[in-house]
Amino acid sequence: MRIRFLIVRTLLLALMPAMVLAQDPQPLPQQNPISTLRIVRLSEPLQFDDFLDGAEGADHTRAAAVTGFRQRDPGDGVAVSAPTTAYLSYDDENLYVVFVCKDDPTKVRATLANREDVGNDDGVAVYLDTFHDRKRAYIFWANPLGVQLDGIMTEGQDDDYSFDTVWQSEGQLTPEGYVVRLTIPFRSLRFGSGAAQSWGIALGRFIRRYNEESYWPYLTKRVSGLVPQFATLEGLQDIAPGRNVRFNPYTAFTGARFLDASVPAFRRANDARIGLDAKAVLGGALTLDGTVNPDFSQVESDQPQVTINERFEVFFPEKRPFFIENAGYFQTPVNLFFSRRIADPGRGLRLTGKAGRWAVGAIGTDDRAAGAVPGDARAGIGVVRVQRDFGGESTVGMLASDRSLHGGSNRVVSADTRLKLTKTWIFSGQAMATRTQDTSATRSSGTGWYANLLHDGRNLDYSATYLDLSPSFETQLGFVKRVGIRQFGQQLQIIRRPKGPVVRFGPTFTTSLDWDPHGRLLDRSLEASFEVKLRRETKLVVGREQAFELFGGLPFDTHRTRATFQSEWLKWLAGSAKIGLGTAVNHKPAKGLSPYLADAQDGAVGLTLRPIRQLRLDHTFLYERLKTRPGAALAGDSPKRILANRILREKLNYQFTRLLSFRAIVDYSTVDRDSTLSRVEPEHRWGVDLLFTYLVHPGTALYVGYSDRYENFRLLPGNPPALERSSSPGMSMGRQVFVKLNYLWLF
């Protein structure tokens, strides 16, 4: 009770200055008086070519024209820096939006790239809140050459760009800037029934060299969230997604040669797989997905991360098609459903969508790779999530999950809420309970509590979070790094936005405290940083952290000073560099040694080159090193290197056309260590991935790929042979060639 009293008192003391600072003395710019946009049905769509001659089309008067775009960043309410007009219309099947963007074409940032690989380009976007619930919205984004990016925006969650659907886009540079046309089929959207539709809508333009994002209607940081500020789109009459039944069969063949370490010996294997995903839209709003032998091959590899000497699990995002669409319907403040826990499902059903004020998500599947169990037992998995909107922009929801295998089970129930207290203050809370039974019928149960208070403003951001998880809390389908803790954290960011080359600057203060259930301090972190951001996405951040860590029953005081610089000053070159210096705990000491404090250094360098529109080269280098401290008993006469980890990735993308591309990735990593000081496994490996992609649209594509992995092993003769580490990565641990074809049938 005393700990909770101290937490509440600390929260109240922190809120007092935050609430004072939140009173922005600058007046709020006048809202756009046009809060409703009415469009008309056309018998023939506006033609893209009609807008390329600078006259904005001979028949453009038939469409609803939108001007008056205003900045959200770096200015607030300031007019867009380059004239922008959007023309909207629709017919029986599609919504059409044509953007005419004035600019100097030599300064426009536009590359011919893979679909969704255009985050560093200029672009335009359409946001559609089709249920007008001021909670979720589709994102349709295109760069000046028409390369697509789509996603789903949900208030209180990160934008979900794993969402993919079928739509069309065209884009072209002109002597006066560029023109983009978006064609969005109604069958690719989910919306309620009714002859007359009323949606939320926003239109956006992004100019990277100015760090500028502008919208119609006027969207401000002085109000929390984007979707609640959308304009109303009216005039949509008698539209429907149609039958909207989809079948997406695929076939894949893989030929592989790999090392079976259990023998050890090399084996060859060929695998031919056929599967089917099916989708049906029910009533225009609910989506029913079914799958048999689903396509879970990953043609995109995980981004490199440093994972040695880490105390807790490292998060890698989901990339598999069956799970990513509408994944936000299953999300809760504490991540209780992390779909990568399902390693190899064989069949499944999923229902997601909206029914009035209710949002629903349900999934039932199995897992053919459920762990070390006798025979070929499969885990049975079920997850249900429901959420109710109320009061305009607040929600309340529940989640239940079950994972059963070989007589054991793990069940989780949760209730959560998100309350919009004022236009800038939001509260989120969650209560959780788990019950686990192992294969011997031994049972355990646990509870969890989460609360967050958030202020999201233009000149001040503040967040306070409390998390309490009992020692027996267990979620086998979730991503929870640590249990048996009470955690309280705060972050305060003060932002100033002057006029001129400096876009923004200001300090950020972060605190984090962890206790065990008995009130013993486990971790403490106090950090202060200062950020200066310039135009052309150029940013410098310096920071200092003082921390305490209780590990292995021993207390450690650590510190870290860091600096980060990144810039996209030139449209053909982007770069970033990060360095951190300080101390850290060696969490994996050699046998016979206790954990001890060491000098630590880490760094990262990233470079992206675009010498021509079709070619992109990415270079990534990560580095981490631990050394004994001067004067320490382990150091001897001079400091010794405990361990060092280096990761290098070189990535090439060449886009022959918008449909055809080639990608090559070379990964190289080493882990060196002093065996008298550290027990991490020494590694020396490299690998190559080659991939040709012919992508017509999501669901219809041909992939041809090759991969190979080399490590520092060698086989010693004998019966059976022995496997041991060598000095160089000369042994191929596994190579494969694969071909995959999938085709989307629409009915």
Secondary structure by P-SEA (a helix, b strand, c coil): caaaaaaaaaaaaaaaaaaaaacccccccccccccbbbbbbbcccccccccccccccccccccccccbbbbcccccccccccbbbbbbcccccbbbbbbbccccccccccccccccccccccccbbbbcccccccbbbbbbbcccbbbbbbbbbccccccccbbbbbbbbbbbccccbbbbbbbbcccbbbbbccbbbbbbccccccccccccccccccccccccccccbbbbccccccccccbbbbbbbbbbbbbccccccccbbbbbbbbbbbbbbbbbccccbbbbbbccccccccccccccccccccbbbbbbbcccccccccccccccccccccccccccccbbbbbbbcccbbbbbbbbccccccccccbbbbbbbbbbbbbbcccccccbbbbbbbbccccbbbbbbccccccccccbbbbbccbbbbbbccccbbbbbcbbbbbbbbbcccbbbbbbbbbbcccccccccccccccbbbbbbbbbbbbbbcccccccbbbbbbbbbbcccccccbbbbbbbbbbbbcccccccccccccccccccbbbbbbbbbbbbbbcccccccbbbbbbbbbbbcccccccccbbbbbbbbbbbbbbbcccccbbbbbbbbbbbbbbcccccccccbbbbcbbbbbbbbbbbbbcccccbbbbbbbbbbbbbcccccccbbbbbcbbbbbbbbccccccbbbbbbbbbbccbbbbbcccbbbbbccccccccccccbbbbbbbbcc
